[in-house]
Amino acid sequence: MMTSWKLVRVIAGFFILLSLALGVPESPLFVSKYWLFFIAFVGLNLLQSGLTNWCLMESILRKLGVPSGC
């Protein structure tokens, strides 16, 4: 089973790739350029997590029973 800190990185990577696929006009899955704001949101959350050592997604995963890891 994956630890919470690894799962956070997998989820962040998935969100970035998904929002690129939905936000870049050249993509066959393009919906709207406003999906690119979601990439900024994910990036800001990763930056905040790195500076404060606290991540909301990791807290949520721990409450769901995912084991924490170092």
N, CA, C and O atoms as a GROMACS GRO file, in nm:
protein
  280
    1MET      N    1   0.084  -0.118   0.000
    1MET     CA    2   0.000   0.000   0.000
    1MET      C    3   0.089   0.125   0.000
    1MET      O    4   0.195   0.127   0.063
    2MET      N    5   0.045   0.226  -0.070
    2MET     CA    6   0.122   0.350  -0.078
    2MET      C    7   0.103   0.432   0.050
    2MET      O    8  -0.003   0.427   0.113
    3THR      N    9   0.207   0.506   0.085
    3THR     CA   10   0.196   0.596   0.200
    3THR      C   11   0.132   0.727   0.155
    3THR      O   12   0.124   0.756   0.035
    4SER      N   13   0.087   0.806   0.252
    4SER     CA   14   0.014   0.928   0.220
    4SER      C   15   0.099   1.027   0.143
    4SER      O   16   0.050   1.093   0.051
    5TRP      N   17   0.228   1.041   0.178
    5TRP     CA   18   0.310   1.140   0.108
    5TRP      C   19   0.337   1.100  -0.036
    5TRP      O   20   0.351   1.187  -0.122
    6LYS      N   21   0.346   0.971  -0.064
    6LYS     CA   22   0.363   0.926  -0.202
    6LYS      C   23   0.232   0.945  -0.280
    6LYS      O   24   0.234   0.986  -0.396
    7LEU      N   25   0.122   0.914  -0.217
    7LEU     CA   26  -0.008   0.928  -0.282
    7LEU      C   27  -0.038   1.074  -0.314
    7LEU      O   28  -0.099   1.102  -0.417
    8VAL      N   29   0.003   1.166  -0.228
    8VAL     CA   30  -0.016   1.309  -0.255
    8VAL      C   31   0.056   1.347  -0.384
    8VAL      O   32   0.000   1.420  -0.465
    9ARG      N   33   0.175   1.299  -0.404
    9ARG     CA   34   0.251   1.331  -0.526
    9ARG      C   35   0.188   1.268  -0.650
    9ARG      O   36   0.188   1.329  -0.756
   10VAL      N   37   0.135   1.148  -0.636
   10VAL     CA   38   0.066   1.084  -0.748
   10VAL      C   39  -0.059   1.163  -0.785
   10VAL      O   40  -0.086   1.187  -0.903
   11ILE      N   41  -0.136   1.203  -0.685
   11ILE     CA   42  -0.258   1.280  -0.710
   11ILE      C   43  -0.224   1.416  -0.773
   11ILE      O   44  -0.290   1.457  -0.868
   12ALA      N   45  -0.122   1.484  -0.721
   12ALA     CA   46  -0.082   1.614  -0.778
   12ALA      C   47  -0.039   1.598  -0.923
   12ALA      O   48  -0.078   1.678  -1.009
   13GLY      N   49   0.040   1.496  -0.953
   13GLY     CA   50   0.082   1.471  -1.091
   13GLY      C   51  -0.035   1.442  -1.182
   13GLY      O   52  -0.040   1.490  -1.295
   14PHE      N   53  -0.130   1.363  -1.134
   14PHE     CA   54  -0.251   1.333  -1.212
   14PHE      C   55  -0.331   1.461  -1.240
   14PHE      O   56  -0.376   1.483  -1.352
   15PHE      N   57  -0.349   1.545  -1.136
   15PHE     CA   58  -0.423   1.670  -1.154
   15PHE      C   59  -0.356   1.761  -1.255
   15PHE      O   60  -0.423   1.825  -1.336
   16ILE      N   61  -0.224   1.768  -1.252
   16ILE     CA   62  -0.150   1.853  -1.346
   16ILE      C   63  -0.168   1.802  -1.489
   16ILE      O   64  -0.198   1.880  -1.580
   17LEU      N   65  -0.150   1.673  -1.509
   17LEU     CA   66  -0.165   1.617  -1.644
   17LEU      C   67  -0.309   1.629  -1.695
   17LEU      O   68  -0.330   1.659  -1.812
   18LEU      N   69  -0.406   1.606  -1.607
   18LEU     CA   70  -0.546   1.619  -1.646
   18LEU      C   71  -0.580   1.763  -1.685
   18LEU      O   72  -0.645   1.786  -1.787
   19SER      N   73  -0.536   1.859  -1.604
   19SER     CA   74  -0.569   1.998  -1.636
   19SER      C   75  -0.496   2.046  -1.760
   19SER      O   76  -0.548   2.131  -1.832
   20LEU      N   77  -0.377   1.994  -1.787
   20LEU     CA   78  -0.310   2.026  -1.914
   20LEU      C   79  -0.389   1.970  -2.032
   20LEU      O   80  -0.408   2.039  -2.133
   21ALA      N   81  -0.436   1.846  -2.018
   21ALA     CA   82  -0.513   1.785  -2.126
   21ALA      C   83  -0.643   1.860  -2.152
   21ALA      O   84  -0.688   1.869  -2.266
   22LEU      N   85  -0.703   1.914  -2.047
   22LEU     CA   86  -0.830   1.984  -2.062
   22LEU      C   87  -0.814   2.132  -2.093
   22LEU      O   88  -0.909   2.196  -2.137
   23GLY      N   89  -0.693   2.188  -2.071
   23GLY     CA   90  -0.675   2.332  -2.085
   23GLY      C   91  -0.592   2.380  -2.202
   23GLY      O   92  -0.595   2.498  -2.234
   24VAL      N   93  -0.518   2.292  -2.266
   24VAL     CA   94  -0.434   2.332  -2.380
   24VAL      C   95  -0.513   2.313  -2.509
   24VAL      O   96  -0.559   2.203  -2.538
   25PRO      N   97  -0.530   2.421  -2.586
   25PRO     CA   98  -0.615   2.413  -2.706
   25PRO      C   99  -0.574   2.304  -2.806
   25PRO      O  100  -0.659   2.253  -2.879
   26GLU      N  101  -0.447   2.269  -2.812
   26GLU     CA  102  -0.401   2.168  -2.907
   26GLU      C  103  -0.435   2.026  -2.863
   26GLU      O  104  -0.418   1.931  -2.940
   27SER      N  105  -0.481   2.010  -2.741
   27SER     CA  106  -0.513   1.878  -2.688
   27SER      C  107  -0.644   1.826  -2.746
   27SER      O  108  -0.738   1.904  -2.764
   28PRO      N  109  -0.651   1.697  -2.776
   28PRO     CA  110  -0.778   1.641  -2.825
   28PRO      C  111  -0.887   1.640  -2.717
   28PRO      O  112  -1.005   1.621  -2.749
   29LEU      N  113  -0.850   1.659  -2.592
   29LEU     CA  114  -0.947   1.660  -2.482
   29LEU      C  115  -0.981   1.801  -2.437
   29LEU      O  116  -1.046   1.819  -2.334
   30PHE      N  117  -0.939   1.901  -2.514
   30PHE     CA  118  -0.957   2.042  -2.475
   30PHE      C  119  -1.101   2.075  -2.440
   30PHE      O  120  -1.194   2.038  -2.512
   31VAL      N  121  -1.118   2.145  -2.326
   31VAL     CA  122  -1.249   2.191  -2.283
   31VAL      C  123  -1.249   2.344  -2.273
   31VAL      O  124  -1.332   2.411  -2.334
   32SER      N  125  -1.154   2.398  -2.196
   32SER     CA  126  -1.146   2.542  -2.175
   32SER      C  127  -1.007   2.578  -2.126
   32SER      O  128  -0.944   2.502  -2.053
   33LYS      N  129  -0.959   2.695  -2.167
   33LYS     CA  130  -0.827   2.739  -2.122
   33LYS      C  131  -0.826   2.768  -1.972
   33LYS      O  132  -0.719   2.777  -1.912
   34TYR      N  133  -0.942   2.783  -1.912
   34TYR     CA  134  -0.949   2.811  -1.769
   34TYR      C  135  -0.907   2.694  -1.682
   34TYR      O  136  -0.883   2.710  -1.562
   35TRP      N  137  -0.897   2.575  -1.742
   35TRP     CA  138  -0.843   2.461  -1.668
   35TRP      C  139  -0.698   2.484  -1.628
   35TRP      O  140  -0.649   2.422  -1.534
   36LEU      N  141  -0.628   2.574  -1.699
   36LEU     CA  142  -0.488   2.602  -1.666
   36LEU      C  143  -0.475   2.669  -1.529
   36LEU      O  144  -0.369   2.661  -1.467
   37PHE      N  145  -0.580   2.735  -1.482
   37PHE     CA  146  -0.577   2.792  -1.347
   37PHE      C  147  -0.567   2.682  -1.242
   37PHE      O  148  -0.512   2.704  -1.134
   38PHE      N  149  -0.619   2.566  -1.274
   38PHE     CA  150  -0.609   2.454  -1.179
   38PHE      C  151  -0.464   2.411  -1.160
   38PHE      O  152  -0.425   2.370  -1.051
   39ILE      N  153  -0.384   2.420  -1.267
   39ILE     CA  154  -0.241   2.390  -1.254
   39ILE      C  155  -0.176   2.487  -1.157
   39ILE      O  156  -0.096   2.446  -1.074
   40ALA      N  157  -0.210   2.614  -1.166
   40ALA     CA  158  -0.156   2.714  -1.074
   40ALA      C  159  -0.198   2.682  -0.930
   40ALA      O  160  -0.119   2.696  -0.838
   41PHE      N  161  -0.323   2.641  -0.912
   41PHE     CA  162  -0.372   2.605  -0.779
   41PHE      C  163  -0.293   2.488  -0.722
   41PHE      O  164  -0.251   2.492  -0.606
   42VAL      N  165  -0.272   2.384  -0.801
   42VAL     CA  166  -0.196   2.268  -0.755
   42VAL      C  167  -0.052   2.309  -0.725
   42VAL      O  168   0.004   2.267  -0.623
   43GLY      N  169   0.008   2.389  -0.812
   43GLY     CA  170   0.145   2.434  -0.789
   43GLY      C  171   0.159   2.517  -0.662
   43GLY      O  172   0.255   2.500  -0.587
   44LEU      N  173   0.064   2.605  -0.637
   44LEU     CA  174   0.067   2.685  -0.514
   44LEU      C  175   0.052   2.598  -0.391
   44LEU      O  176   0.116   2.622  -0.288
   45ASN      N  177  -0.032   2.497  -0.399
   45ASN     CA  178  -0.046   2.405  -0.286
   45ASN      C  179   0.081   2.325  -0.262
   45ASN      O  180   0.118   2.302  -0.147
   46LEU      N  181   0.149   2.284  -0.368
   46LEU     CA  182   0.276   2.213  -0.352
   46LEU      C  183   0.382   2.304  -0.290
   46LEU      O  184   0.459   2.261  -0.205
   47LEU      N  185   0.386   2.430  -0.334
   47LEU     CA  186   0.479   2.527  -0.278
   47LEU      C  187   0.451   2.550  -0.130
   47LEU      O  188   0.542   2.547  -0.048
   48GLN      N  189   0.325   2.573  -0.097
   48GLN     CA  190   0.286   2.594   0.043
   48GLN      C  191   0.321   2.472   0.127
   48GLN      O  192   0.370   2.486   0.240
   49SER      N  193   0.298   2.354   0.076
   49SER     CA  194   0.329   2.231   0.149
   49SER      C  195   0.479   2.218   0.175
   49SER      O  196   0.520   2.177   0.283
   50GLY      N  197   0.558   2.254   0.076
   50GLY     CA  198   0.703   2.246   0.094
   50GLY      C  199   0.756   2.346   0.195
   50GLY      O  200   0.855   2.319   0.263
   51LEU      N  201   0.692   2.462   0.205
   51LEU     CA  202   0.738   2.566   0.297
   51LEU      C  203   0.687   2.547   0.439
   51LEU      O  204   0.754   2.587   0.534
   52THR      N  205   0.570   2.488   0.454
   52THR     CA  206   0.509   2.478   0.588
   52THR      C  207   0.507   2.337   0.645
   52THR      O  208   0.474   2.319   0.762
   53ASN      N  209   0.542   2.237   0.565
   53ASN     CA  210   0.536   2.097   0.607
   53ASN      C  211   0.395   2.054   0.645
   53ASN      O  212   0.378   1.964   0.728
   54TRP      N  213   0.292   2.116   0.586
   54TRP     CA  214   0.153   2.077   0.608
   54TRP      C  215   0.084   2.072   0.473
   54TRP      O  216   0.099   2.162   0.390
   55CYS      N  217   0.008   1.966   0.452
   55CYS     CA  218  -0.063   1.948   0.325
   55CYS      C  219  -0.205   1.900   0.354
   55CYS      O  220  -0.225   1.798   0.420
   56LEU      N  221  -0.303   1.974   0.305
   56LEU     CA  222  -0.442   1.938   0.328
   56LEU      C  223  -0.474   1.801   0.270
   56LEU      O  224  -0.542   1.721   0.335
   57MET      N  225  -0.427   1.771   0.150
   57MET     CA  226  -0.455   1.641   0.088
   57MET      C  227  -0.399   1.528   0.173
   57MET      O  228  -0.465   1.425   0.189
   58GLU      N  229  -0.280   1.546   0.228
   58GLU     CA  230  -0.223   1.441   0.313
   58GLU      C  231  -0.306   1.424   0.440
   58GLU      O  232  -0.324   1.311   0.487
   59SER      N  233  -0.355   1.532   0.496
   59SER     CA  234  -0.441   1.522   0.614
   59SER      C  235  -0.569   1.446   0.582
   59SER      O  236  -0.615   1.364   0.662
   60ILE      N  237  -0.626   1.473   0.467
   60ILE     CA  238  -0.748   1.403   0.425
   60ILE      C  239  -0.720   1.254   0.406
   60ILE      O  240  -0.798   1.170   0.451
   61LEU      N  241  -0.608   1.222   0.340
   61LEU     CA  242  -0.574   1.082   0.318
   61LEU      C  243  -0.551   1.009   0.448
   61LEU      O  244  -0.592   0.894   0.461
   62ARG      N  245  -0.487   1.072   0.545
   62ARG     CA  246  -0.464   1.009   0.675
   62ARG      C  247  -0.596   0.980   0.746
   62ARG      O  248  -0.612   0.876   0.808
   63LYS      N  249  -0.692   1.074   0.736
   63LYS     CA  250  -0.823   1.051   0.798
   63LYS      C  251  -0.899   0.937   0.729
   63LYS      O  252  -0.984   0.873   0.790
   64LEU      N  253  -0.866   0.913   0.602
   64LEU     CA  254  -0.928   0.802   0.529
   64LEU      C  255  -0.858   0.669   0.556
   64LEU      O  256  -0.898   0.564   0.504
   65GLY      N  257  -0.753   0.674   0.638
   65GLY     CA  258  -0.686   0.550   0.678
   65GLY      C  259  -0.560   0.516   0.601
   65GLY      O  260  -0.504   0.408   0.620
   66VAL      N  261  -0.515   0.605   0.515
   66VAL     CA  262  -0.390   0.580   0.442
   66VAL      C  263  -0.273   0.601   0.538
   66VAL      O  264  -0.267   0.705   0.604
   67PRO      N  265  -0.181   0.506   0.548
   67PRO     CA  266  -0.071   0.521   0.643
   67PRO      C  267   0.024   0.634   0.603
   67PRO      O  268   0.053   0.654   0.485
   68SER      N  269   0.073   0.706   0.704
   68SER     CA  270   0.170   0.812   0.675
   68SER      C  271   0.306   0.749   0.652
   68SER      O  272   0.331   0.636   0.693
   69GLY      N  273   0.393   0.823   0.588
   69GLY     CA  274   0.527   0.774   0.561
   69GLY      C  275   0.628   0.884   0.572
   69GLY      O  276   0.594   1.002   0.569
   70CYS      N  277   0.753   0.846   0.586
   70CYS     CA  278   0.860   0.946   0.598
   70CYS      C  279   0.936   0.960   0.470
   70CYS      O  280   1.030   1.040   0.462
   0.00000   0.00000   0.00000
